């Protein structure tokens, strides 16, 4: 357990369970996973009640050992499920979702990093829900394979998201199998390859970073052309994970939001309980504005 006592502002809003039960039944029916559940997101009840969920493709087991994450990190790693893309599209159609987020565990064991499964999911959603469903994909760094990144971009999502997660200095401790500059490179590449594509990234604070390091990170993301930024408090999933160094006061999050807006980000979500897909549907206004 954290040695720091959680402050009052980290208590998430409690909402009813009707919509949550409906979404959960659909997920179980089609044997689907959400990062909301697998990563123990503190907002999963609220988001389910709002009728939104982030689907996690390619199983529940990740090939990387990030010290902040609750997702299972050991094999066996199953091959991509051929029925998964159509199943996700069926749930999106049945629940009449307007904005869909598709993410994945990192699958370094696959030759394409799982890019083809992303493409199949996007194609199936477009086929079954052609009218007004916007699609956001939260991709891994795909080991820096820009060919696979370009194929995902060409398949037609509305938003490409790749999370930077933390400042460069902490990568060895927090993301030992990832590289800060590689993640920035993915985001930069998307903007160069397709300038009109909305790009998004997010990171956590409370891991031991300084204010100067946070501002520098934000500027790096803006220099990479990122449009949408999310900043949230790191909460350790268990005593076995990276320890929380500090619980950041909401007024500091507000300060970072103001700084981000001054830098030119189109949307900045910055608050203790913000996660990458929290209120993701807000980006629909930006999609329509640019469309």
C-alpha positions in Angstrom: 0.0 0.0 0.0 1.0 3.6 -0.5 2.8 5.1 2.5 1.0 8.4 1.8 -2.7 8.8 2.8 -4.9 9.5 -0.1 -6.5 13.0 0.1 -10.2 13.7 -0.1 -10.0 15.0 -3.7 -9.1 11.5 -5.0 -12.5 10.1 -4.2 -14.4 9.5 -7.5 -18.0 10.3 -8.0 -20.4 7.5 -7.2 -23.1 7.0 -9.8 -25.9 4.4 -10.3 -25.2 0.9 -11.7 -27.8 0.5 -14.4 -25.6 1.5 -17.4 -22.6 -0.3 -15.9 -24.5 -3.6 -15.7 -25.6 -3.2 -19.3 -22.1 -2.5 -20.6 -20.6 -5.3 -18.5 -23.2 -7.8 -19.8 -22.3 -6.9 -23.4 -18.6 -7.2 -22.7 -19.0 -10.7 -21.2 -21.3 -11.8 -24.0 -18.7 -11.1 -26.6 -15.7 -12.0 -24.4 -14.2 -8.5 -24.6 -11.9 -6.6 -22.3 -11.8 -3.0 -21.3 -8.7 -1.2 -20.0 -11.2 0.4 -17.5 -11.4 -2.9 -15.7 -7.9 -4.4 -16.5 -6.0 -1.3 -15.4 -8.3 -0.7 -12.4 -9.2 2.8 -13.5 -10.8 4.8 -10.7 -13.4 6.3 -13.1 -14.7 3.1 -14.6 -18.0 3.3 -12.8 -18.6 6.9 -13.9 -17.6 6.3 -17.5 -19.7 3.2 -17.8 -22.7 5.2 -16.5 -22.0 7.8 -19.2 -22.1 5.0 -21.7 -18.5 5.1 -22.7 -15.7 2.5 -22.5 -12.2 1.9 -23.7 -12.0 -1.4 -25.4 -8.7 -3.2 -25.0 -7.8 -5.5 -27.9 -5.2 -8.4 -28.2 -5.9 -9.9 -24.8 -5.1 -9.0 -21.2 -1.4 -9.8 -21.1 1.3 -7.3 -21.9 4.8 -8.0 -23.0 6.3 -5.0 -21.1 6.9 -4.6 -17.4 6.0 -1.0 -16.7 6.1 -0.5 -13.0 3.0 1.7 -12.8 0.5 -0.6 -14.6 -1.9 -3.2 -13.2 -2.3 -5.1 -16.5 -1.0 -8.7 -16.4 2.7 -8.9 -17.6 3.3 -12.6 -18.0 2.4 -14.9 -20.9 1.0 -17.0 -22.5 0.4 -14.5 -25.2 -2.5 -15.6 -27.4 -2.7 -14.9 -31.2 -5.1 -12.1 -32.2 -8.7 -13.1 -31.9 -10.2 -13.1 -35.4 -13.7 -12.6 -34.0 -12.7 -9.6 -31.8 -13.0 -6.8 -34.4 -16.6 -7.7 -35.3 -17.5 -8.3 -31.7 -16.4 -4.8 -30.7 -18.3 -3.3 -33.6 -21.4 -5.2 -32.5 -21.2 -3.7 -29.0 -20.6 -0.2 -30.3 -23.7 -0.6 -32.5 -25.9 -2.2 -29.8 -25.0 0.4 -27.2 -25.2 3.3 -29.8 -21.9 4.7 -28.7 -20.9 8.0 -30.3 -17.2 8.0 -29.5 -15.2 4.8 -29.2 -11.7 4.4 -27.8 -9.7 1.4 -28.8 -6.4 0.6 -27.0 -4.2 -2.5 -26.5 -1.7 -4.2 -24.3 1.8 -3.9 -25.8 2.4 -6.9 -28.0 6.1 -6.9 -28.9 5.8 -10.6 -29.7 3.7 -9.9 -32.8 5.6 -8.9 -36.0 3.4 -5.9 -36.6 2.9 -5.0 -32.9 -0.8 -5.6 -33.3 -1.4 -2.9 -35.9 -3.4 -5.1 -38.2 -5.9 -5.8 -35.4 -6.4 -2.1 -34.9 -7.1 -1.7 -38.6 -9.6 -4.6 -38.6 -11.4 -3.1 -35.6 -11.6 0.4 -37.3 -12.9 -1.2 -40.5 -15.6 -3.2 -38.7 -16.8 -0.2 -36.7 -17.0 1.9 -39.9 -19.0 -0.9 -41.6 -21.5 -1.4 -38.8 -21.7 2.1 -37.5 -21.2 4.3 -40.5 -23.2 7.4 -39.6 -21.8 9.3 -36.6 -19.4 7.2 -34.5 -16.0 8.8 -34.0 -13.0 6.5 -33.4 -10.0 7.1 -31.2 -7.1 4.7 -31.1 -4.6 4.6 -28.2 -1.7 2.8 -29.7 1.6 1.4 -28.3 4.9 2.7 -29.7 5.0 -0.3 -32.0 8.7 -0.5 -31.3 9.1 2.6 -33.5 7.9 0.9 -36.7 6.5 3.9 -38.5 5.3 1.7 -41.4 2.8 0.1 -39.0 1.9 3.5 -37.5 1.2 4.8 -41.0 -1.1 1.9 -41.8 -3.2 2.6 -38.7 -3.4 6.3 -39.7 -4.4 5.4 -43.2 -7.3 3.1 -41.9 -9.2 6.3 -40.9 -9.5 6.8 -37.2 -10.4 10.3 -36.0 -7.8 10.5 -33.2 -4.4 8.9 -32.7 -3.4 8.7 -29.1 -0.1 7.6 -27.7 0.7 8.2 -24.1 4.1 9.6 -23.1 3.2 8.5 -19.4 6.0 10.4 -17.5 9.1 12.6 -17.8 12.2 11.4 -19.6 14.3 11.1 -16.4 11.9 8.5 -14.9 11.6 6.2 -17.9 14.2 3.7 -16.6 12.2 3.3 -13.4 8.7 3.6 -14.7 8.9 2.4 -18.4 12.1 0.4 -18.6 11.3 -1.2 -22.0 10.2 2.1 -23.6 12.0 5.2 -24.8 10.9 8.8 -24.3 12.2 10.0 -27.7 10.7 7.0 -29.5 7.2 7.9 -28.0 7.7 11.5 -29.1 8.8 10.3 -32.5 5.5 8.3 -33.0 3.5 11.5 -32.2 5.7 13.7 -34.5 5.5 11.1 -37.3 1.7 11.1 -37.3 1.5 14.9 -37.6 4.0 14.9 -40.5 2.4 11.9 -42.2 -1.2 13.4 -41.9 -1.2 16.9 -40.5 -5.0 17.1 -40.2 -5.0 14.1 -37.9 -5.9 14.9 -34.3 -3.2 13.6 -32.0 -3.4 13.1 -28.3 -1.1 12.2 -25.4 -1.2 12.0 -21.6 1.0 11.5 -18.6 0.9 11.0 -14.8 2.3 13.2 -12.1 3.2 12.3 -8.5 6.0 10.0 -9.5 8.8 12.3 -8.3 9.0 14.8 -11.2 9.6 18.6 -10.7 7.4 21.4 -12.0 10.1 22.4 -14.5 10.2 18.8 -15.8 6.5 18.8 -16.3 6.5 22.0 -18.2 9.3 20.8 -20.4 7.4 17.6 -21.1 4.3 19.6 -22.0 6.4 21.7 -24.4 8.0 18.6 -26.0 4.5 17.3 -26.7 3.3 20.6 -28.1 6.4 20.8 -30.3 5.5 17.4 -31.6 2.1 18.8 -32.7 0.0 17.1 -30.1 -3.5 18.6 -30.0 -5.1 17.0 -26.9 -3.4 16.6 -23.6 -4.4 14.7 -20.4 -2.7 15.0 -17.0 -3.7 12.9 -14.0 -2.5 11.8 -10.6 -0.6 8.5 -10.4 -2.3 6.0 -8.1 -0.3 2.8 -7.4 -2.5 -0.3 -8.2 -0.8 -2.2 -5.3 2.1 -2.3 -2.9 4.1 -4.2 -5.6 3.9 -1.3 -8.1 5.9 2.0 -8.3 5.4 4.0 -5.1 3.5 7.3 -5.2 5.9 10.0 -4.3 3.4 12.8 -3.9 -0.4 13.5 -4.2 -0.6 16.7 -6.2 -3.1 19.3 -5.1 -5.9 20.2 -7.6 -4.7 23.8 -7.9 -1.5 22.5 -9.4 -3.4 20.5 -11.9 -5.3 23.7 -12.7 -2.0 25.6 -13.2 -0.8 22.9 -15.6 -4.1 23.2 -17.5 -3.7 26.9 -17.9 -0.1 26.5 -19.0 -1.1 23.9 -21.6 -3.8 26.1 -23.0 -1.2 29.0 -23.2 1.1 26.6 -25.2 -1.6 26.1 -27.7 -3.1 22.6 -27.0 -6.7 22.5 -28.3 -8.0 20.5 -25.3 -6.3 20.1 -21.9 -7.8 17.8 -19.3 -5.9 18.2 -16.1 -7.2 17.0 -12.7 -6.3 14.3 -10.2 -8.7 11.6 -11.5 -8.2 12.4 -15.2 -7.1 9.4 -17.2 -6.3 9.1 -20.9 -9.8 8.2 -22.0 -11.7 10.2 -19.3 -14.3 12.4 -21.0 -12.7 11.3 -24.3 -16.0 12.2 -26.0 -15.2 15.9 -25.7 -12.8 15.5 -28.6 -15.9 15.1 -30.9 -16.3 18.8 -31.0 -12.8 19.2 -32.2 -13.4 16.5 -34.8 -16.4 18.2 -36.2 -14.7 21.6 -36.1 -11.8 20.3 -38.2 -14.0 18.1 -40.4 
